[in-house]
Amino acid sequence: MKNPMVKAYTKWWRKYLKVCPPLISDWVKKEIIYLSKNIKKGSIILDVGCGWGDDIKSIASIVRKAVGIDNDPGTIRDAKKNFSKLRNVGIFLEDAKKMHFDNNIFDYVICFGNTFGNFGRGKYKILKEMKRVVKRDGKILISVYSEKALPKRIEGYVKMGWQIKKIAHDGTVYTIDGLISEQFSKGKLREIF
């Protein structure tokens, strides 16, 4: 990933969830509830941009195997510690644009918390990789900011002390520190997928 802020963003995610507007922190909680209700027991899942593994933690007891990847070495080190006692969880330091996994092996590929919206132009290669590793009858689950989220996103970014350099016409936010954070309309997601 060429977005230099992605690693720092991963580092700040938990802090962000404490200061962001309740609408955003509630959304993240609902993601976890969604996973626990919709991932089939005995599945094999891949979490792209897993961070510390909060999403994996919510489903580790029901899945056969959970694999998380992230590109931040510190975050991966912490995630590995978090799951050191669970034999069905594997955590890897990896670039999502070129994963080491075989084709068609995951029942679900998840990418939550607007991680997909932080991939910038790399999102197309990453999506191609997600499609490659998910089973033909599997599902890719992505959660992103909608086009209506911009005011709340800006509020959260300001509370974090991130200085906004530019906001594009499509709602993509660029910070001075290098964060590139997109939001998506349903039409844009259909176009991408």
Contact map, one row per residue, 1 for C-alpha under 8 A:
1111010000000000000000000000000000000000000000000000000000000000000000100000000000000000000000111000000000000000000000100100000000000000000000000000000000000000000000000000000000000000000000000
1111000000000000000000000000000000000000000000000000000000000000000000000000000000000000000000000000000000000000000000000100000000000000000000000000000000000000000000000000000000000000000000000
1111110000000000000000000000000000000000000000000000000000000000000000000000000000000000000000000000000000000000000001110000000000000000000000000000000000000000000000000000000001110000000000000
1111111100000000000000000000000000000000000000000000000000000000000000000000000000000000000000000000000000000000000000000000000000000000000000000000000000000000000000000000000011100000000000000
0011111110000000000000000000000000000000000000000000000000000000000000000000000000000000000000000000000000000000000000000000000000000000000000000000000000000000000000000000000011110000000000000
1011111111000000000000000000000000000000000000000000000000000000000000000000000000000000000000000000000000000000000001100000000000000000000000000000000000000000000000000000000000100000000000000
0001111111100000000000000000000000000000000000000000000000000000000000110000000000000000000000000000000000000000000000000000000000000000000000000000000000000000000000000000000000000000000000000
0001111111110000000000000000000000000000000000000000000000000000000000000000000000000000000000000000000000000000000000000000000000000000000000000000000000000000000000000000000000000000000000000
0000111111111000000000000000000000000000000000000000000000000000000000000000000000000000000000000000000000000000000000000000000000000000000000000000000000000000000000000000000000100000000000000
0000011111111000000000000000000000000000000000000010000000000000000000010010000000000000000000000000000000000000000000000000000000000000000000000000000000000000000000000000000000000000000000000
0000001111111100000000000000000000000000000000000000000000000000000000000010000000000000000000000000000000000000000000000000000000000000000000000000000000000000000000000000000000000000000000000
0000000111111111000000000000000000000000000000000000000000000000000000000000000000000000000000000000000000000000000000000000000000000000000000000000000000000000000000000000000000000000000000000
0000000011111111100000000000000000000000000000000000000000000000000000000000000000000000000000000000000000000000000000000000000000000000000000000000000000000000000000000000000000000000000000000
0000000000111111110000000000000000000000000000000000000000000000000000000000000000000000000000000000000000000000000000000000000000000000000000000000000000000000000000000000000000000000000000000
0000000000011111111000000000000000000000000000000000000000000000000000000000000000000000000000000000000000000000000000000000000000000000000000000000000000000001000000000000000000000000000000000
0000000000011111111100000000000000000000000000000000000000000000000000000000000000000000000000000000000000000000000000000000000000000000000000000000000000011001000000000000000000000000000000000
0000000000001111111100011000000000000000000000000000000000000000000000000000000000000000000000000000000000000000000000000000000000000000000000000000000000000000000000000000000000000000000000000
0000000000000111111100001000000000000000000000000000000000000000000000000000000000000000000000000000000000000000000000000000000000000000000000000000000000000000000000000000000000000000000000000
0000000000000011111110000000000000000000000000000000000000000000000000000000000000000000000000000000000000000000000000000000000000000000000000000000000000010011000000000000000000000000000000000
0000000000000001111111011000000000000000000000000000000000000000000000000000000000000000000000000000000000000000000000000000000000000000000000000000000110111010000000000000000000000000000000000
0000000000000000001111111000000000000000000000000000000000000000000000000000000000000000000000000000000000000000000000000000000000000000000000000000000100110000000000000000000000000000000000000
0000000000000000000111111100000000000000000000000000000000000000000000000000000000000000000000000000000000000000000000000000000000000000000000000000000000000000000000000000000000000000000000000
0000000000000000000011111110000000000000000000000000000000000000000000000000000000000000000000000000000000000000000000000000000000000000000000000000000100000000000000000000000000000000000000000
0000000000000000100111111111000000000000000000000000000000000000000000000000000000000000000000000000000000000000000000000000000000000000000000000000000110000000000000000000000000000000000000000
0000000000000000110111111111100000000000000000000000000000000000000000000000000000000000000000000000000000000000000000000000000000000000000000000000000000000000000000000000000000000000000000000
0000000000000000000001111111110000000000000000000000000000000000000000000000000000000000000000000000000000000000000000000000000000000000000000000000000000000000000000000000000000000000000000000
0000000000000000000000111111111000000000000000000000000000000000000000000000000000000000000000000000000000000000000000000000000000000000000000000000000000000000000000000000000000000000000000000
0000000000000000000000011111111100000000000000000000000000000000000000000000000000000000000000000000000000000000100000000000000000000000000000000000000000000000000000000000000000000000000000000
0000000000000000000000001111111110000000000000000000000000000000000000000000000000000000000000000000000000000000000000000000000000000000000000000000000000000000000000000000000000000000000000000
0000000000000000000000000111111111000000000000000000000000000000000000000000000000000000000000000000000000000000000000000000000000000000000000000000000000000000000000000000000000000000000000000
0000000000000000000000000011111111100000000000000000000000000000000000000000000000000000000000000000000000000001100000000000000000000000000000100000000000000000000000000000000000000000000000000
0000000000000000000000000001111111110000000000000000001001000000000000000000000000000000000000000000000000000000000000000000000000000000000000000000000000000000000000000000000000000000000000000
0000000000000000000000000000111111111000000000000000000000000000000000000000000000000000000000000000000000000000000000000000000000000000000000000000000000000000000000000000000000000000000000000
0000000000000000000000000000011111111100000000000000000000000000000000000000000000000000000000000000000000000000000000000000000000000000000000000000000000000000000000000000000000000000000000000
0000000000000000000000000000001111111110000000000000001001100000000000000000000000000000000000000000000000000000000000000000000000000000000000000000000000000000000000000000000000000000000000000
0000000000000000000000000000000111111110000000000000000001100000000000000000000000000000000000000000000000000000000000000000000000000000000000000000000000000000000000000000000000000000000000000
0000000000000000000000000000000011111110000000000000000000000000000000000000000000000000000000000000000000000000000000000000000000000000000000000000000000000000000000000000000000000000000000000
0000000000000000000000000000000001111111000000000000000000000000000000000000000000000000000000000000000000000000000000000000000000000000000000000000000000000000000000000000000000000000000000000
0000000000000000000000000000000000111111101000000000000000100010000000000000000000000000000000000000000000010000000000000000000000000000000000000000000000000000000000000000000000000000000000000
0000000000000000000000000000000000000111111000000000000000000110000000000000000000000000000000000000000000000000000000000000000000000000000000000000000000000000000000000000000000000000000000000
0000000000000000000000000000000000000011111000000000000000000111000000000000000000000000000000000000000000000000000000000000000000000000000000000000000000000000000000000000000000000000000000000
0000000000000000000000000000000000000001111100000000000000000111100000000000000000000000000000000000000000000000000000000000000000000000000000000000000000000000000000000000000000000000000000000
0000000000000000000000000000000000000011111110000000000000000111100000000000000000000000000000000000000001110000000000000000000000000000000000000000000000000000000000000000000000000000000000000
0000000000000000000000000000000000000000011111000000000000000011111000000000000000000000000000000000000011110000000000000000000000000000000000000000000000000000000000000000000000000000000000000
0000000000000000000000000000000000000000001111100000000000000010111000000000000000000000000000000000000001111100000000000000000000000000000000000000000000000000000000000000000000000000000000000
0000000000000000000000000000000000000000000111110000000000000000011110000000000000000000000000000000000001011100000000000000000000000000000000000000000000000000000000000000000000000000000000000
0000000000000000000000000000000000000000000011111100001100000000011110000000000000000000000000000000000000001110000000000000000000000000000000000000000000000000000000000000000000000000000000000
0000000000000000000000000000000000000000000001111100000000000000000111000000000000000000000000010000000000001110000000000000000000000000000000000000000000000000000000000000000000000000000000000
0000000000000000000000000000000000000000000000111110000000000000000111100000000000000000000000010000000000000011001000000000000000000000000000000000000000000000000000000000000000000000000000000
0000000000000000000000000000000000000000000000111111111100000000000111000000000000000000000000000000000000000010000000000000000000000000000000000000000000000000000000000000000000000000000000000
0000000001000000000000000000000000000000000000001111110000000000000011010011001000000000000000000000000000000000000000000000000000000000000000000000000000000000000000000000000000000000000000000
0000000000000000000000000000000000000000000000000111110000000000000000000011011001000000000000000000000000000000000000000000000000000000000000000000000000000000000000000000000000000000000000000
0000000000000000000000000000000000000000000000000111111110000000000100000000001001000000000000000000000000000000000000000000000000000000000000000000000000000000000000000000000000000000000000000
0000000000000000000000000000000000000000000000000111111111000000000000000000000000000000000000000000000000000000000000000000000000000000000000000000000000000000000000000000000000000000000000000
0000000000000000000000000000000100100000000000100100111111100000000000000000000000000000000000000000000000000000000000000000000000000000000000000000000000000000000000000000000000000000000000000
0000000000000000000000000000000000000000000000100100111111110000011100000000000000000000000000000000000000000000000000000000000000000000000000000000000000000000000000000000000000000000000000000
0000000000000000000000000000000000000000000000000000111111111000000000000000000000000000000000000000000000000000000000000000000000000000000000000000000000000000000000000000000000000000000000000
0000000000000000000000000000000100110000000000000000011111111000000000000000000000000000000000000000000000000000000000000000000000000000000000000000000000000000000000000000000000000000000000000
0000000000000000000000000000000000110010000000000000001111111110000000000000000000000000000000000000000000000000000000000000000000000000000000000000000000000000000000000000000000000000000000000
0000000000000000000000000000000000000000000000000000000111111111110000000000000000000001100000000000000000000000000000000000000000000000000000000000000000000000000000000000000000000000000000000
0000000000000000000000000000000000000000000000000000000011111110000000000000000000000000000000000000000000000000000000000000000000000000000000000000000000000000000000000000000000000000000000000
0000000000000000000000000000000000000001111000000000000000111111000000000000000000000000000000000000000000000000000000000000000000000000000000000000000000000000000000000000000000000000000000000
0000000000000000000000000000000000000011111110000000000000111111110000000000000000000001000000000000000000000000000000000000000000000000000000000000000000000000000000000000000000000000000000000
0000000000000000000000000000000000000000111100000000000000010111110000000000000000000001000000000000000000000000000000000000000000000000000000000000000000000000000000000000000000000000000000000
0000000000000000000000000000000000000000011110000000000000010011111000000000000000000001110000000000000000000000000000000000000000000000000000000000000000000000000000000000000000000000000000000
0000000000000000000000000000000000000000000111100000000100010011111100000000000000000001110000000000000000000000000000000000000000000000000000000000000000000000000000000000000000000000000000000
0000000000000000000000000000000000000000000111100000000100000000111110000000000000000000111100000000000000000000000000000000000000000000000000000000000000000000000000000000000000000000000000000
0000000000000000000000000000000000000000000001111100100100000000011111000000000000000000111100000000000000000000000000000000000000000000000000000000000000000000000000000000000000000000000000000
0000000000000000000000000000000000000000000001111110000000000000001111100001000000000000001111110000000000000000000000000000000000000000000000000000000000000000000000000000000000000000000000000
0000000000000000000000000000000000000000000000011110000000000000000111111011000000000000000111110000000000000000000000000000000000000000000000000000000000000000000000000000000000000000000000000
1000001000000000000000000000000000000000000000001000000000000000000011111001000000000000000011110000000000000000000000000000000000000000000000000000000000000000000000000000000000000000000000000
0000001001000000000000000000000000000000000000000010000000000000000001111111000000000000000010000000000000000000000000000000000000000000000000000000000000000000000000000000000000000000000000000
0000000000000000000000000000000000000000000000000000000000000000000001111111100000000000000010000000000000000000000000000000000000000000000000000000000000000000000000000000000000000000000000000
0000000000000000000000000000000000000000000000000000000000000000000000011111110000000000000000000000000000000000000000000000000000000000000000000000000000000000000000000000000000000000000000000
0000000001100000000000000000000000000000000000000011000000000000000001011111111000000000000000000000000000000000000000000000000000000000000000000000000000000000000000000000000000000000000000000
0000000000000000000000000000000000000000000000000011000000000000000011111111111100000000001110000000000000000000000000000000000000000000000000000000000000000000000000000000000000000000000000000
0000000000000000000000000000000000000000000000000000000000000000000000001111111110000000000000000000000000000000000000000000000000000000000000000000000000000000000000000000000000000000000000000
0000000000000000000000000000000000000000000000000001000000000000000000000111111111000000000000000000000000000000000000000000000000000000000000000000000000000000000000000000000000000000000000000
0000000000000000000000000000000000000000000000000011100000000000000000000011111111100000001000000000000000000000000000000000000000000000000000000000000000000000000000000000000000000000000000000
0000000000000000000000000000000000000000000000000000000000000000000000000001111111110000011000000000000000000000000000000000000000000000000000000000000000000000000000000000000000000000000000000
0000000000000000000000000000000000000000000000000000000000000000000000000000111111110000000000000000000000000000000000000000000000000000000000000000000000000000000000000000000000000000000000000
0000000000000000000000000000000000000000000000000001100000000000000000000000011111111000000000000000000000000000000000000000000000000000000000000000000000000000000000000000000000000000000000000
0000000000000000000000000000000000000000000000000000000000000000000000000000001111111100110000000000000000000000000000000000000000000000000000000000000000000000000000000000000000000000000000000
0000000000000000000000000000000000000000000000000000000000000000000000000000000111111110000000000000000000000000000000000000000000000000000000000000000000000000000000000000000000000000000000000
0000000000000000000000000000000000000000000000000000000000000000000000000000000001111110000000000000000000000000000000000000000000000000000000000000000000000000000000000000000000000000000000000
0000000000000000000000000000000000000000000000000000000000000000000000000000000000111111100000000000000000000000000000000000000000000000000000000000000000000000000000000000000000000000000000000
0000000000000000000000000000000000000000000000000000000000000000000000000000000000011111110000000000000000000000000000000000000000000000000000000000000000000000000000000000000000000000000000000
0000000000000000000000000000000000000000000000000000000000010011110000000000000000000111110000000000000000000000000000000000000000000000000000000000000000000000000000000000000000000000000000000
0000000000000000000000000000000000000000000000000000000000010000111100000000000000100111111000000000000000000000000000000000000000000000000000000000000000000000000000000000000000000000000000000
0000000000000000000000000000000000000000000000000000000000000000111100000000000100100011111100000000000000000000000000000000000000000000000000000000000000000000000000000000000000000000000000000
0000000000000000000000000000000000000000000000000000000000000000001110000001001100000000111110000000000000000000000000000000000000000000000000000000000000000000000000000000000000000000000000000
0000000000000000000000000000000000000000000000000000000000000000001111000001000000000000011111000000000000000000000000000000000000000000000000000000000000000000000000000000000000000000000000000
0000000000000000000000000000000000000000000000000000000000000000000011111001000000000000001111100000000000000000000000000000000000000000000000000000000000000000000000000000000000000000000000000
0000000000000000000000000000000000000000000000000000000000000000000011100000000000000000000111110110000000000000000000000000000000000000000000000000000000000000000000000000000000000000000000000
1000000000000000000000000000000000000000000000000000000000000000000011100000000000000000000011111110000000000000000000000000000000000000000000000000000000000000000000000000000000000000000000000
1000000000000000000000000000000000000000000000011000000000000000000011100000000000000000000001111110000000000000000000000000010010000000000000000000000000000000000000000000000000000000000000000
1000000000000000000000000000000000000000000000000000000000000000000000000000000000000000000000111110000000000000000000000100110010000000000000000000000000000000000000000000000000000000000000000
0000000000000000000000000000000000000000000000000000000000000000000000000000000000000000000001111111000000000000000000000000010010000000000000000000000000000000000000000000000000000000000000000
0000000000000000000000000000000000000000000000000000000000000000000000000000000000000000000001111111100000000000000000000000000010000000000000000000000000000000000000000000000000000000000000000
0000000000000000000000000000000000000000000000000000000000000000000000000000000000000000000000000111110000000000000000000000000000000000000000000000000000000000000000000000000000000000000000000
0000000000000000000000000000000000000000000000000000000000000000000000000000000000000000000000000011111010000000000000000000000000001000000000000000000000000000000000000000000000000000000000000
0000000000000000000000000000000000000000000000000000000000000000000000000000000000000000000000000001111110000000000000000000000000001000000000000000000000000000000000000000000000000000000000000
0000000000000000000000000000000000000000000000000000000000000000000000000000000000000000000000000000111110000000000000000000000000011110000000000000000000000000000000000000000000000000000000000
0000000000000000000000000000000000000000000000000000000000000000000000000000000000000000000000000000011111000000000000000000000000011111000000000000000000000000000000000000000000000000000000000
0000000000000000000000000000000000000000000100000000000000000000000000000000000000000000000000000000111111100000000000000000000000001110000000000000000000000000000000000000000000000000000000000
0000000000000000000000000000000000000000001111000000000000000000000000000000000000000000000000000000000111111000000000000000000000001110010000000000000000000000000000000000000000000000000000000
0000000000000000000000000000000000000000001110000000000000000000000000000000000000000000000000000000000011111000000000000000000000000110111000000000000000000000000000000000000000000000000000000
0000000000000000000000000000000000000010001111000000000000000000000000000000000000000000000000000000000001111100000000000000000000000110011110000000000000000000000000000000000000000000000000000
0000000000000000000000000000000000000000000011110000000000000000000000000000000000000000000000000000000001111110000000000000000001000100001110000000000000000000000000000000000000000000000000000
0000000000000000000000000000000000000000000011110000000000000000000000000000000000000000000000000000000000011111000000000000000000000000000111000000000000000000000000000000000000000000000000000
0000000000000000000000000000000000000000000000111100000000000000000000000000000000000000000000000000000000001111111100000000000000000000000011100000000000000000000000000000000000000000000000000
0000000000000000000000000000001000000000000000001000000000000000000000000000000000000000000000000000000000000111111100000000000000000000000011110000000000000000000000000000000000000000000000000
0000000000000000000000000001001000000000000000000000000000000000000000000000000000000000000000000000000000000011111000000000000000000000000000110000000000000000000000000000000000000000000000000
0000000000000000000000000000000000000000000000000000000000000000000000000000000000000000000000000000000000000011111111000000000000000000000001111000000000000000000000000000000000000000000000000
0000000000000000000000000000000000000000000000001000000000000000000000000000000000000000000000000000000000000011111111100000000000000000000000110000000000000000000000000000000000000000000000000
0000000000000000000000000000000000000000000000000000000000000000000000000000000000000000000000000000000000000011011111100010000000000000000001110000000000000000000000000000000000000000000000000
0000000000000000000000000000000000000000000000000000000000000000000000000000000000000000000000000000000000000000011111110010000000000000000000011000000000000000000000000000000000011110000000000
0010010000000000000000000000000000000000000000000000000000000000000000000000000000000000000000000000000000000000011111110000000000000000000000000000000000000000000000000000000000111100000000000
1010010000000000000000000000000000000000000000000000000000000000000000000000000000000000000000000000000000000000001111111110000000000000000000000000000000000000000000000000000000010000000000000
0010000000000000000000000000000000000000000000000000000000000000000000000000000000000000000000000000000000000000000011111110000000000000000000000000000000000000000000000000000000011100000000000
0000000000000000000000000000000000000000000000000000000000000000000000000000000000000000000000000000000000000000000000111111000000000000000000000000000000000000000000000000000000000000000000000
1100000000000000000000000000000000000000000000000000000000000000000000000000000000000000000000001000000000000000000000111111110000000000000000000000000000000000000000000000000000000000000000000
0000000000000000000000000000000000000000000000000000000000000000000000000000000000000000000000000000000000000000000110111111111000000000000000000000000000000000000000000000000000000000000000000
0000000000000000000000000000000000000000000000000000000000000000000000000000000000000000000000000000000000000000000000001111111100000000000000000000000000000000000000000000000000000000000000010
0000000000000000000000000000000000000000000000000000000000000000000000000000000000000000000000001000000000000000000000000111111110000000000000000000000000000000000000000000000000000000000000000
0000000000000000000000000000000000000000000000000000000000000000000000000000000000000000000000011100000000000000000000000111111111000000000000000000000000000000000000000000000000000000000000000
0000000000000000000000000000000000000000000000000000000000000000000000000000000000000000000000000000000000000000000000000011111111100000000000000000000000000000000000000000000000000000000000000
0000000000000000000000000000000000000000000000000000000000000000000000000000000000000000000000000000000000000000000000000001111111110000000000000000000000000000000000000000000000000000000000000
0000000000000000000000000000000000000000000000000000000000000000000000000000000000000000000000011110000000000000000000000000111111111000000000000000000000000000000000000000000000000000000000000
0000000000000000000000000000000000000000000000000000000000000000000000000000000000000000000000000000000000001000000000000000011111111100000100000000000000000000000000000000000000000000000000000
0000000000000000000000000000000000000000000000000000000000000000000000000000000000000000000000000000000000000000000000000000001111111100000100000000000000000000000000000000000000000000000000000
0000000000000000000000000000000000000000000000000000000000000000000000000000000000000000000000000000001100000000000000000000000111111110000000000000000000000000000000000000000000000000000000000
0000000000000000000000000000000000000000000000000000000000000000000000000000000000000000000000000000111111000000000000000000000011111110000000000000000000000000000000000000000000000000000000000
0000000000000000000000000000000000000000000000000000000000000000000000000000000000000000000000000000001111111000000000000000000001111111011100000000000000000000000000000000000000000000000000000
0000000000000000000000000000000000000000000000000000000000000000000000000000000000000000000000000000001111110000000000000000000000011111111000000000000000000000000000000000000000000000000000000
0000000000000000000000000000000000000000000000000000000000000000000000000000000000000000000000000000000100000000000000000000000000000111110000000000000000000000000000000000000000000000000000000
0000000000000000000000000000000000000000000000000000000000000000000000000000000000000000000000000000000000100000000000000000000000000011111000000000000000000000000000000000000000000000000000000
0000000000000000000000000000000000000000000000000000000000000000000000000000000000000000000000000000000001110000000000000000000000000111111100000000000000000000000000000000000000000000000000000
0000000000000000000000000000000000000000000000000000000000000000000000000000000000000000000000000000000000111000000000000000000000000110111110000000000000000000000000000000000000000000000000000
0000000000000000000000000000000000000000000000000000000000000000000000000000000000000000000000000000000000011100000000000000000001100100011111000000000000000000000000000000000000000000000000000
0000000000000000000000000000000000000000000000000000000000000000000000000000000000000000000000000000000000011111000000000000000000000000001111100000000000000000000000000000000000000000000000000
0000000000000000000000000000000000000000000000000000000000000000000000000000000000000000000000000000000000000111010100000000000000000000000111110000000000000000000000000000000000000000000000000
0000000000000000000000000000001000000000000000000000000000000000000000000000000000000000000000000000000000000011111100000000000000000000000011111000000000000000000000000000000000000000000000000
0000000000000000000000000000000000000000000000000000000000000000000000000000000000000000000000000000000000000001111110000000000000000000000001111100000000000000000000000000000000000011000000000
0000000000000000000000000000000000000000000000000000000000000000000000000000000000000000000000000000000000000000010010000000000000000000000000111111100000000000000000000000000000000111000000000
0000000000000000000000000000000000000000000000000000000000000000000000000000000000000000000000000000000000000000000000000000000000000000000000011111100000000000000000000000000000000011110000000
0000000000000000000000000000000000000000000000000000000000000000000000000000000000000000000000000000000000000000000000000000000000000000000000001111110000000000000000000110000000000011100000000
0000000000000000000000000000000000000000000000000000000000000000000000000000000000000000000000000000000000000000000000000000000000000000000000001111111000000000000000000000000000000000000000000
0000000000000000000000000000000000000000000000000000000000000000000000000000000000000000000000000000000000000000000000000000000000000000000000001111111110000000000000000000000000000010000000000
0000000000000000000000000000000000000000000000000000000000000000000000000000000000000000000000000000000000000000000000000000000000000000000000000011111111000000000000000010000000000010000000000
0000000000000000000000000000000000000000000000000000000000000000000000000000000000000000000000000000000000000000000000000000000000000000000000000001111111100000000000000000000000000000000000000
0000000000000000000110110000000000000000000000000000000000000000000000000000000000000000000000000000000000000000000000000000000000000000000000000000111111110000000000000000000000000000000000000
0000000000000000000100010000000000000000000000000000000000000000000000000000000000000000000000000000000000000000000000000000000000000000000000000000111111111000000000000000000000000000000000000
0000000000000000000000000000000000000000000000000000000000000000000000000000000000000000000000000000000000000000000000000000000000000000000000000000011111111100000000000000000000000000000000000
0000000000000000000110000000000000000000000000000000000000000000000000000000000000000000000000000000000000000000000000000000000000000000000000000000001111111110000000000000000000000000000000000
0000000000000001001110000000000000000000000000000000000000000000000000000000000000000000000000000000000000000000000000000000000000000000000000000000000111111111000000000000000000000000000000000
0000000000000001000100000000000000000000000000000000000000000000000000000000000000000000000000000000000000000000000000000000000000000000000000000000000011111111111000000000000000000000000000000
0000000000000000000000000000000000000000000000000000000000000000000000000000000000000000000000000000000000000000000000000000000000000000000000000000000001111111111000000000000000000000000000000
0000000000000000001100000000000000000000000000000000000000000000000000000000000000000000000000000000000000000000000000000000000000000000000000000000000000111111110000000000000000000000000000000
0000000000000011001000000000000000000000000000000000000000000000000000000000000000000000000000000000000000000000000000000000000000000000000000000000000000011111110000000000000000000000000000000
0000000000000000000000000000000000000000000000000000000000000000000000000000000000000000000000000000000000000000000000000000000000000000000000000000000000001111111000000000000000000000000000000
0000000000000000000000000000000000000000000000000000000000000000000000000000000000000000000000000000000000000000000000000000000000000000000000000000000000001111111100000000001110000000000000000
0000000000000000000000000000000000000000000000000000000000000000000000000000000000000000000000000000000000000000000000000000000000000000000000000000000000001100111110000000001110000000000000000
0000000000000000000000000000000000000000000000000000000000000000000000000000000000000000000000000000000000000000000000000000000000000000000000000000000000000000011111100000111100000000000000000
0000000000000000000000000000000000000000000000000000000000000000000000000000000000000000000000000000000000000000000000000000000000000000000000000000000000000000001111100000111100000000000000000
0000000000000000000000000000000000000000000000000000000000000000000000000000000000000000000000000000000000000000000000000000000000000000000000000000000000000000000111110000111000000000000000000
0000000000000000000000000000000000000000000000000000000000000000000000000000000000000000000000000000000000000000000000000000000000000000000000000000000000000000000111111011110000000000000000000
0000000000000000000000000000000000000000000000000000000000000000000000000000000000000000000000000000000000000000000000000000000000000000000000000000000000000000000001111111100000000000000000000
0000000000000000000000000000000000000000000000000000000000000000000000000000000000000000000000000000000000000000000000000000000000000000000000000000000000000000000000111111000000000000000000000
0000000000000000000000000000000000000000000000000000000000000000000000000000000000000000000000000000000000000000000000000000000000000000000000000010000000000000000000011111000000000110000000000
0000000000000000000000000000000000000000000000000000000000000000000000000000000000000000000000000000000000000000000000000000000000000000000000000010010000000000000000111111100000000110000000000
0000000000000000000000000000000000000000000000000000000000000000000000000000000000000000000000000000000000000000000000000000000000000000000000000000000000000000000000111111110000011110000000000
0000000000000000000000000000000000000000000000000000000000000000000000000000000000000000000000000000000000000000000000000000000000000000000000000000000000000000000111110011111000111100000000000
0000000000000000000000000000000000000000000000000000000000000000000000000000000000000000000000000000000000000000000000000000000000000000000000000000000000000000000111100001111101111000000000000
0000000000000000000000000000000000000000000000000000000000000000000000000000000000000000000000000000000000000000000000000000000000000000000000000000000000000000011111000000111111110000000000000
0000000000000000000000000000000000000000000000000000000000000000000000000000000000000000000000000000000000000000000000000000000000000000000000000000000000000000011110000000011111100000000000000
0001100000000000000000000000000000000000000000000000000000000000000000000000000000000000000000000000000000000000000000000000000000000000000000000000000000000000011000000000001111100000000000000
0011100000000000000000000000000000000000000000000000000000000000000000000000000000000000000000000000000000000000000000000000000000000000000000000000000000000000000000000000011111110000000000000
0011110010000000000000000000000000000000000000000000000000000000000000000000000000000000000000000000000000000000000001000000000000000000000000000000000000000000000000000000111111111000000000000
0010100000000000000000000000000000000000000000000000000000000000000000000000000000000000000000000000000000000000000011110000000000000000000000000000000000000000000000000001111001111100000000000
0000000000000000000000000000000000000000000000000000000000000000000000000000000000000000000000000000000000000000000011010000000000000000000000000000000000000000000000000001110000111110000000000
0000000000000000000000000000000000000000000000000000000000000000000000000000000000000000000000000000000000000000000011010000000000000000000000001000000000000000000000000111100000011111000000000
0000000000000000000000000000000000000000000000000000000000000000000000000000000000000000000000000000000000000000000010000000000000000000000000011110110000000000000000000111000000001111100000000
0000000000000000000000000000000000000000000000000000000000000000000000000000000000000000000000000000000000000000000000000000000000000000000000011110000000000000000000000000000000000111111110000
0000000000000000000000000000000000000000000000000000000000000000000000000000000000000000000000000000000000000000000000000000000000000000000000000110000000000000000000000000000000000011111110000
0000000000000000000000000000000000000000000000000000000000000000000000000000000000000000000000000000000000000000000000000000000000000000000000000100000000000000000000000000000000000001111111000
0000000000000000000000000000000000000000000000000000000000000000000000000000000000000000000000000000000000000000000000000000000000000000000000000000000000000000000000000000000000000001111111100
0000000000000000000000000000000000000000000000000000000000000000000000000000000000000000000000000000000000000000000000000000000000000000000000000000000000000000000000000000000000000001111111110
0000000000000000000000000000000000000000000000000000000000000000000000000000000000000000000000000000000000000000000000000000000000000000000000000000000000000000000000000000000000000001111111111
0000000000000000000000000000000000000000000000000000000000000000000000000000000000000000000000000000000000000000000000000000000000000000000000000000000000000000000000000000000000000000011111111
0000000000000000000000000000000000000000000000000000000000000000000000000000000000000000000000000000000000000000000000000000000000000000000000000000000000000000000000000000000000000000001111111
0000000000000000000000000000000000000000000000000000000000000000000000000000000000000000000000000000000000000000000000000001000000000000000000000000000000000000000000000000000000000000000111111
0000000000000000000000000000000000000000000000000000000000000000000000000000000000000000000000000000000000000000000000000000000000000000000000000000000000000000000000000000000000000000000011111
